[in-house]
Amino acid sequence: MRKTLLGFIDFFYPPFSRWISPHTFRYIISGGTTLMIGIVVYYIAYNFILQQEHVRIGSLLVTAPIAALGIESIITFIIGFVLNKYLVFTRSNLKGRIQLFRYGSVVATNLLLNYAFIKVLVEAFGFYPTISKIVTSLILAVFSYFSQKHFSFKVKE
């Protein structure tokens, strides 16, 4: 399965070979796939599961955009880790549980930044939640790449 997916991804690499490495291209494809799945899940969660209604958990009120972010984060955490571990950062010699913990740390940081950016874009600037999610995701994609490469899936010398 891994060889098939890498063969498919690498098939599209030649036009980009002058500008980026195969590793970076694979990350862009894997990250882009996770991003697109995340946006679709966010849209479905916000509009159809939550029906744009806030969620009350005990005495805590969670706004619909933030609740949708929580739902989307669970799904993309799993997809993102699997794609990164088995397609992109395959040379990492860290144990799987350490990779998972570190990946979780980066994702938690991204989740907090996502929360802050979406809160500001939706509540302060009045952007539509799905547009806010897209803008936020694009900004954090760069941070994620370097965090995953140099921390979560680091190659020990």
N, CA and C of each residue as an Amber inpcrd file, in Angstrom:
protein
   471
   0.8290000  -1.1890000   0.0000000   0.0000000   0.0000000   0.0000000
   0.8810000   1.2650000   0.0000000   1.9150000   1.2510000   0.8710000
   2.8190000   2.3920000   0.9610000   3.5040000   2.6480000  -0.3750000
   4.0200000   1.5750000  -1.0020000   4.7120000   1.7170000  -2.2830000
   3.7710000   2.2550000  -3.3570000   2.5540000   1.7990000  -3.3470000
   1.5660000   2.2570000  -4.3280000   1.2790000   3.7460000  -4.1510000
   1.0570000   4.1540000  -2.9120000   0.7820000   5.5740000  -2.6500000
   1.9780000   6.4540000  -3.0010000   3.1700000   6.0210000  -2.6140000
   4.3660000   6.8040000  -2.9470000   4.5880000   6.8590000  -4.4600000
   4.3450000   5.7590000  -5.1500000   4.4520000   5.7550000  -6.6100000
   3.4820000   6.7330000  -7.2440000   2.2640000   6.7840000  -6.7160000
   1.2530000   7.7170000  -7.2220000   1.6680000   9.1660000  -6.9720000
   2.1220000   9.4460000  -5.7570000   2.5570000  10.8090000  -5.4120000
   3.7670000  11.2020000  -6.2540000   4.7400000  10.3120000  -6.3430000
   5.9750000  10.6060000  -7.0790000   5.7450000  10.7760000  -8.5790000
   4.6840000  10.1910000  -9.1030000   4.3330000  10.3520000 -10.5080000
   4.1320000  11.8340000 -10.8630000   3.5950000  12.6080000  -9.9190000
   3.3030000  14.0260000 -10.1490000   4.4660000  14.9470000  -9.7730000
   5.5480000  14.3860000  -9.2490000   6.6710000  15.1900000  -8.7750000
   7.5260000  15.8580000  -9.8620000   7.8190000  15.2320000 -11.0150000
   8.7810000  15.7990000 -11.9660000   8.6090000  17.2880000 -12.3100000
   7.4150000  17.8140000 -12.5350000   7.3280000  19.2470000 -12.8500000
   7.7910000  20.1650000 -11.7130000   7.8160000  19.6410000 -10.4920000
   8.1870000  20.4530000  -9.3320000   9.6250000  20.2150000  -8.8780000
  10.3210000  19.2960000  -9.5460000  11.6430000  18.8600000  -9.1020000
  12.6920000  19.9720000  -9.1130000  12.4650000  21.0060000  -9.8960000
  13.4310000  22.1140000  -9.9360000  13.3480000  22.9940000  -8.6940000
  12.2210000  22.9670000  -8.0120000  11.9990000  23.8940000  -6.9060000
  11.9960000  23.2530000  -5.5290000  11.5430000  22.0160000  -5.4250000
  11.4490000  21.3900000  -4.1020000  11.9330000  19.9450000  -4.1640000
  12.3230000  19.4500000  -3.0000000  12.8040000  18.0670000  -2.9050000
  11.6200000  17.1020000  -2.9260000  11.8790000  15.8280000  -3.2360000
  10.7930000  14.8370000  -3.2000000  10.1510000  14.7510000  -1.8090000
  10.9830000  14.8920000  -0.7750000  10.4850000  14.8490000   0.6050000
   9.4800000  15.9700000   0.8690000   9.8370000  17.1800000   0.4690000
   8.9460000  18.3240000   0.6650000   7.6800000  18.1630000  -0.1630000
   7.8070000  17.6520000  -1.3740000   6.6430000  17.4220000  -2.2250000
   5.6920000  16.4200000  -1.5720000   6.2530000  15.3460000  -1.0390000
   5.4150000  14.3520000  -0.3570000   4.7030000  14.9600000   0.8480000
   5.4110000  15.8300000   1.5820000   4.7780000  16.4900000   2.7250000
   3.6310000  17.3860000   2.2600000   3.8580000  18.1170000   1.1870000
   2.8110000  19.0080000   0.6700000   1.5870000  18.1960000   0.2580000
   1.7960000  17.0780000  -0.4160000   0.6720000  16.2450000  -0.8420000
  -0.0310000  15.6330000   0.3730000   0.7340000  15.0650000   1.2940000
   0.1340000  14.4620000   2.4900000  -0.5540000  15.5120000   3.3550000
   0.1350000  16.6240000   3.5610000  -0.4580000  17.7100000   4.3530000
  -1.6670000  18.3110000   3.6640000  -1.5850000  18.4520000   2.3460000
  -2.7210000  18.9800000   1.5840000  -3.9240000  18.0570000   1.6550000
  -3.6620000  16.7540000   1.6100000  -4.7390000  15.7780000   1.7410000
  -5.3930000  15.8910000   3.1170000  -4.5640000  15.9460000   4.1460000
  -5.0840000  16.0910000   5.5100000  -5.8380000  17.4070000   5.6560000
  -5.2980000  18.4690000   5.0890000  -5.9480000  19.7840000   5.1320000
  -7.3140000  19.7490000   4.4670000  -7.3810000  19.1680000   3.2810000
  -8.6590000  19.1170000   2.5620000  -9.6890000  18.2630000   3.3050000
  -9.2440000  17.1320000   3.8340000 -10.1470000  16.2990000   4.6290000
 -10.6240000  17.0850000   5.8470000  -9.7100000  17.8110000   6.4730000
 -10.0630000  18.6250000   7.6370000 -11.0880000  19.6870000   7.3170000
 -10.9210000  20.3560000   6.1930000 -11.8700000  21.4020000   5.8090000
 -13.2440000  20.8060000   5.5270000 -13.2730000  19.6680000   4.8450000
 -14.5520000  19.0030000   4.5580000 -15.2200000  18.5420000   5.8590000
 -14.4430000  17.9250000   6.7500000 -14.9940000  17.4670000   8.0290000
 -15.4850000  18.6630000   8.8420000 -14.7170000  19.7440000   8.8620000
 -15.1150000  20.9560000   9.5860000 -16.4450000  21.4790000   9.0380000
 -16.5550000  21.5660000   7.7250000 -17.7760000  22.0570000   7.0860000
 -18.9770000  21.1710000   7.4430000 -18.7750000  19.8640000   7.3480000
 -19.8620000  18.9220000   7.6710000 -20.2320000  19.0220000   9.1530000
 -19.2120000  19.0660000  10.0140000 -19.4820000  19.1540000  11.4540000
 -20.2150000  20.4520000  11.7930000 -19.7420000  21.5540000  11.2580000
 -20.3450000  22.8600000  11.5620000 -21.7710000  22.9790000  11.0190000
 -21.9710000  22.5890000   9.7670000 -23.2610000  22.8140000   9.1220000
 -24.2810000  21.7020000   9.3220000 -23.8350000  20.4460000   9.4070000
 -24.7800000  19.3360000   9.4350000 -24.8630000  18.6210000  10.7800000
 -23.7190000  18.4120000  11.4180000 -23.7470000  17.7440000  12.7210000
 -24.2200000  18.7230000  13.7980000 -23.5630000  19.8700000  13.8530000
 -23.9080000  20.8740000  14.8730000 -25.0350000  21.8040000  14.4270000
 -25.2980000  21.8220000  13.1390000 -26.3030000  22.6950000  12.5280000
 -26.1200000  24.1580000  12.9530000 -24.8510000  24.5630000  13.0420000
 -24.4340000  25.9230000  13.3900000 -24.9220000  26.3630000  14.7710000
 -25.2280000  25.3890000  15.6110000 -25.6990000  25.6690000  16.9740000
 -24.5670000  25.4500000  17.9670000 -24.5000000  26.3170000  18.9640000
 -23.5050000  26.1750000  20.0140000 -23.7990000  24.9220000  20.8420000
 -22.7750000  24.4350000  21.5340000 -22.9080000  23.2240000  22.3340000
 -22.6960000  23.5860000  23.7990000 -23.5850000  23.1050000  24.6450000
 -23.4290000  23.3310000  26.0910000 -22.9360000  22.0390000  26.7230000
 -21.7960000  22.1310000  27.3990000 -21.2240000  21.0010000  28.1320000
 -21.2190000  21.4070000  29.6030000 -22.2180000  20.9390000  30.3280000
 -22.3900000  21.3860000  31.7160000 -22.7040000  22.8600000  31.7080000
 -21.9000000  23.6420000  32.4050000 -22.1110000  25.0900000  32.4320000
 -21.2720000  25.8210000  31.3870000 -20.4940000  25.0700000  30.6320000
 -19.6090000  25.6470000  29.6240000 -20.3090000  25.7140000  28.2700000
 -20.2690000  26.8690000  27.6460000 -20.8310000  27.0340000  26.3090000
 -19.6880000  27.0250000  25.3000000 -19.7500000  26.0710000  24.3560000
 -18.7470000  25.9790000  23.3050000 -19.4150000  26.4360000  22.0170000
 -18.8260000  27.4540000  21.3770000 -19.4300000  27.9570000  20.1460000
 -19.3390000  26.8920000  19.0540000 -20.2400000  26.9670000  18.1010000
 -20.2790000  25.9860000  17.0170000 -18.9620000  25.9330000  16.2220000
 -18.3480000  27.0760000  15.8860000 -17.0760000  26.9960000  15.1570000
 -15.9810000  26.2590000  15.9390000 -15.9410000  26.4390000  17.2340000
 -14.9170000  25.7910000  18.0550000 -15.2510000  24.3150000  18.2670000
 -16.5280000  23.9880000  18.4170000 -16.9300000  22.5790000  18.5410000
 -16.6010000  21.8210000  17.2490000 -16.8400000  22.4570000  16.1080000
 -16.5080000  21.8330000  14.8200000 -15.0010000  21.6160000  14.7110000
 -14.2290000  22.5520000  15.2270000 -12.7680000  22.4080000  15.2390000
 -12.3590000  21.1900000  16.0650000 -13.0140000  20.9660000  17.1910000
 -12.7180000  19.8010000  18.0250000 -12.9990000  18.4940000  17.2980000
 -14.1350000  18.4200000  16.6350000 -14.4980000  17.2150000  15.8780000
 -13.4870000  16.9670000  14.7610000 -13.1890000  18.0260000  14.0150000
 -12.2480000  17.9220000  12.8870000 -10.8560000  17.5210000  13.3620000
 -10.4430000  18.0190000  14.5080000  -9.0940000  17.7570000  15.0150000
  -8.8700000  16.2910000  15.3540000  -9.8690000  15.6430000  15.8840000
  -9.7440000  14.2240000  16.2300000  -9.4860000  13.3950000  14.9670000
 -10.2460000  13.6690000  13.9280000 -10.1300000  12.9020000  12.6860000
  -8.8140000  13.1890000  11.9760000  -8.4640000  14.4620000  11.8690000
  -7.2240000  14.7980000  11.1550000  -5.9670000  14.4270000  11.9350000
  -6.0710000  14.3050000  13.2500000  -4.9220000  13.8550000  14.0420000
  -4.5030000  12.4530000  13.5930000  -5.4650000  11.5810000  13.4920000
  -5.1890000  10.1940000  13.1080000  -4.6700000  10.1220000  11.6700000
  -5.3650000  10.7690000  10.7600000  -4.9690000  10.7390000   9.3480000
  -3.5820000  11.3580000   9.1630000  -3.3590000  12.4980000   9.7740000
  -2.0840000  13.2000000   9.6390000  -0.9170000  12.4000000  10.1770000
  -1.0920000  11.7730000  11.3370000  -0.0010000  10.9830000  11.9070000
   0.3590000   9.8120000  11.0010000  -0.6350000   9.0960000  10.5420000
  -0.3810000   7.9310000   9.6850000   0.3220000   8.3460000   8.3910000
  -0.1580000   9.4000000   7.7380000   0.4740000   9.8470000   6.4930000
   1.9100000  10.3150000   6.7310000   2.1230000  11.0850000   7.7910000
   3.4690000  11.5690000   8.0800000   4.4260000  10.4390000   8.4320000
   3.9790000   9.5240000   9.2600000   4.8550000   8.4380000   9.7030000
   5.2090000   7.4860000   8.5680000   4.2220000   7.1250000   7.7550000
   4.4490000   6.0660000   6.7720000   4.7300000   6.5470000   5.3470000
   4.4880000   7.8210000   5.0620000   4.7530000   8.3080000   3.7040000
   5.8250000   9.3970000   3.6390000   5.8940000  10.2340000   4.6470000
   6.7710000  11.4030000   4.5500000   8.0540000  11.2430000   5.3510000
   7.9320000  11.0160000   6.6280000   9.0960000  11.0010000   7.5100000
   9.5070000   9.5670000   7.8450000   9.7450000   8.7860000   6.8310000
  10.0300000   7.3610000   7.0040000  11.4500000   7.0960000   7.4990000
  12.3220000   8.0680000   7.4190000  13.7090000   7.8710000   7.8400000
  13.9120000   8.1110000   9.3360000  12.8860000   8.5780000  10.0160000
  13.0070000   8.8330000  11.4470000  13.2700000   7.5330000  12.1910000
  14.2440000   7.5710000  13.0960000  14.5640000   6.3760000  13.8540000
  14.0800000   6.4710000  15.3020000  13.1830000   7.4110000  15.5710000
  12.5700000   7.4920000  16.8940000  11.5150000   6.4010000  17.0200000
  11.2890000   5.9400000  18.2340000  10.2530000   4.9260000  18.4610000
   8.8790000   5.5260000  18.1460000   7.9820000   4.6680000  17.6900000
   6.6450000   5.1040000  17.2980000   5.9070000   5.8530000  18.3890000
   6.0220000   5.4050000  19.6430000   5.3110000   6.0820000  20.7310000
   5.8700000   7.4790000  20.9940000   7.1730000   7.6360000  20.7860000
   7.7890000   8.9620000  20.9460000   7.3290000   9.8740000  19.8080000
   7.3050000   9.3220000  18.5920000   6.7950000  10.0930000  17.4510000
   5.3560000  10.5210000  17.7060000   4.5410000   9.6060000  18.1910000
   3.1280000   9.9040000  18.4590000   2.9910000  10.9960000  19.5160000
   3.7660000  10.8910000  20.5970000   3.7170000  11.9060000  21.6450000
   4.1490000  13.2730000  21.1120000   5.2440000  13.2950000  20.3770000
   5.7320000  14.5550000  19.8230000   4.7590000  15.1240000  18.7940000
   4.2300000  14.2480000  17.9580000   3.2290000  14.6840000  16.9760000
   2.0260000  15.2830000  17.7060000   1.6080000  14.6080000  18.7750000
   0.4920000  15.1220000  19.5780000   0.7960000  16.4810000  20.1800000
   2.0290000  16.6960000  20.5990000   2.4270000  18.0000000  21.1620000
   2.3220000  19.1080000  20.1160000   2.7930000  18.8100000  18.9150000
   2.7160000  19.7960000  17.8320000   1.2490000  20.0530000  17.4590000
   0.4690000  18.9870000  17.3880000  -0.9470000  19.1400000  17.0540000
  -1.6650000  19.9530000  18.1390000  -1.3310000  19.7020000  19.4040000
  -1.9440000  20.4660000  20.4960000  -1.6060000  21.9510000  20.3770000
  -0.3610000  22.2480000  20.0370000   0.0410000  23.6450000  19.8280000
  -0.7430000  24.2420000  18.6560000  -0.8380000  23.4770000  17.5740000
  -1.6130000  23.9410000  16.4180000  -3.0790000  24.1440000  16.7720000
  -3.6120000  23.2690000  17.6040000  -5.0140000  23.3880000  18.0120000
  -5.2450000  24.6830000  18.7910000  -4.3190000  24.9970000  19.6840000
  -4.4360000  26.2520000  20.4370000  -4.3340000  27.4670000  19.5080000
  -3.3960000  27.4130000  18.5640000  -3.2610000  28.5050000  17.5990000
  -4.4900000  28.5810000  16.6830000  -5.0080000  27.4110000  16.2630000
  -6.2380000  27.3670000  15.4740000  -7.3770000  28.0390000  16.2390000
  -7.5080000  27.6630000  17.5060000  -8.5520000  28.2250000  18.3520000
  -8.4510000  29.7520000  18.3940000  -7.2460000  30.2350000  18.6630000
  -7.0520000  31.6810000  18.7810000  -7.3350000  32.3950000  17.4590000
  -6.7950000  31.8750000  16.3640000  -7.0020000  32.5110000  15.0600000
  -8.4700000  32.4850000  14.6400000  -9.1280000  31.3340000  14.8170000
 -10.5350000  31.2430000  14.4270000 -11.3860000  32.1580000  15.2920000
 -11.1090000  32.1920000  16.5810000 -11.8500000  33.0690000  17.5020000
 -11.7430000  34.5270000  17.0380000 -10.5280000  34.9530000  16.7250000
 -10.3120000  36.3340000  16.2920000 -10.9750000  36.5950000  14.9350000
 -10.7440000  35.7030000  13.9760000 -11.2880000  35.9210000  12.6290000
 -12.8240000  35.9010000  12.6190000 -13.4320000  34.9850000  13.3720000
 -14.8910000  34.8750000  13.3680000 -15.5300000  35.9520000  14.2410000
 -15.0630000  36.0770000  15.4690000 -15.7410000  36.9640000  16.4200000
 -15.3090000  38.4200000  16.3130000 -14.0410000  38.6630000  16.0170000
 -13.5830000  40.0520000  15.9460000 -13.7480000  40.6480000  14.5470000
 -13.4930000  39.8350000  13.5110000 -13.5390000  40.3540000  12.1510000
 -14.7670000  39.9230000  11.3640000 -15.5680000  39.0240000  11.9170000
 -16.8100000  38.6190000  11.2710000 -16.6530000  37.7390000  10.0470000
 -15.5160000  37.0250000   9.9280000 -15.3290000  36.1100000   8.8010000
 -16.2320000  34.8940000   8.9820000 -16.6000000  34.2580000   7.8650000
 -17.3510000  33.0090000   7.9110000 -16.4400000  31.9300000   8.4930000
 -16.9430000  31.0480000   9.3660000 -16.0840000  30.0640000  10.0390000
 -15.2670000  29.1730000   9.1100000 -15.8410000  28.6840000   8.0210000
 -15.0780000  27.8030000   7.1360000 -13.9380000  28.5590000   6.4580000
 -14.1670000  29.8030000   6.0690000 -13.1060000  30.6340000   5.4800000
 -12.0130000  30.8820000   6.5220000 -12.4130000  31.1400000   7.7510000
 -11.4490000  31.3410000   8.8350000 -10.5920000  30.1030000   9.0360000
 -11.2120000  28.9360000   8.9470000 -10.4940000  27.6700000   9.1020000
  -9.4770000  27.4860000   7.9780000  -9.8460000  27.8260000   6.7550000
  -8.9360000  27.6860000   5.6190000  -7.7230000  28.6040000   5.7800000
  -7.9670000  29.8700000   6.0990000  -6.8810000  30.8430000   6.2750000
  -5.9400000  30.3970000   7.3900000  -6.5150000  29.9880000   8.5040000
  -5.7280000  29.5360000   9.6500000  -4.8980000  28.3100000   9.2990000
  -5.4940000  27.3600000   8.6110000  -4.7910000  26.1280000   8.2430000
  -3.6020000  26.4060000   7.3370000  -3.7570000  27.3030000   6.3940000
  -2.6580000  27.6310000   5.4910000  -1.4920000  28.2740000   6.2370000
  -1.8060000  29.1390000   7.1780000  -0.7500000  29.7840000   7.9710000
   0.0020000  28.7520000   8.8110000  -0.7470000  27.8490000   9.4360000
  -0.1310000  26.8770000  10.3350000   0.5460000  25.7150000   9.6140000
   0.2960000  25.5500000   8.3370000   0.9260000  24.4590000   7.5770000
   2.4480000  24.6050000   7.5630000   2.9300000  25.8190000   7.4300000
   4.3810000  26.0570000   7.4050000   4.9920000  25.7260000   8.7630000
   4.3420000  26.1840000   9.8280000   4.8060000  25.8790000  11.1860000
   4.8450000  24.3670000  11.3990000   3.8220000  23.6790000  10.9520000
   3.7350000  22.2250000  11.1370000   4.8520000  21.4890000  10.4310000
   5.1570000  21.8840000   9.2140000   6.2010000  21.1880000   8.4510000
   7.5210000  21.1980000   9.2200000   7.9370000  22.3690000   9.6600000
   9.2220000  22.4640000  10.3460000   9.1810000  21.7820000  11.7130000
   8.0550000  21.8490000  12.3900000   7.9160000  21.1680000  13.6800000
   7.9910000  19.6560000  13.5190000   7.3020000  19.1360000  12.5160000
   7.3160000  17.6880000  12.3020000   8.6990000  17.2180000  11.8560000
   9.3100000  17.9750000  10.9590000  10.6130000  17.5760000  10.4230000
  11.7110000  17.6040000  11.4920000  11.7240000  18.6390000  12.3100000
  12.8240000  18.8230000  13.2520000  12.5100000  18.3830000  14.6800000
  11.2750000  17.9550000  14.9220000  10.9090000  17.5460000  16.2740000
  10.2270000  16.1960000  16.3090000   9.0360000  16.0860000  15.7530000
   8.2460000  14.8600000  15.8580000   8.8960000  13.6590000  15.1900000
   9.4050000  13.8530000  13.9740000   9.9650000  12.7410000  13.2000000
  11.4580000  12.9670000  12.9220000  12.1100000  13.5550000  13.8750000
  13.5340000  13.8680000  13.7690000  14.3570000  12.6110000  13.5100000
  15.4050000  12.7650000  12.7320000  16.3270000  11.6630000  12.4790000
  17.5350000  11.8670000  13.3730000  17.7620000  10.9060000  14.2770000
  18.9310000  10.9800000  15.1660000  20.1790000  10.6210000  14.3790000
  21.2130000  11.3690000  14.5960000  22.4980000  11.0920000  13.9220000
  23.2570000  10.0170000  14.6650000
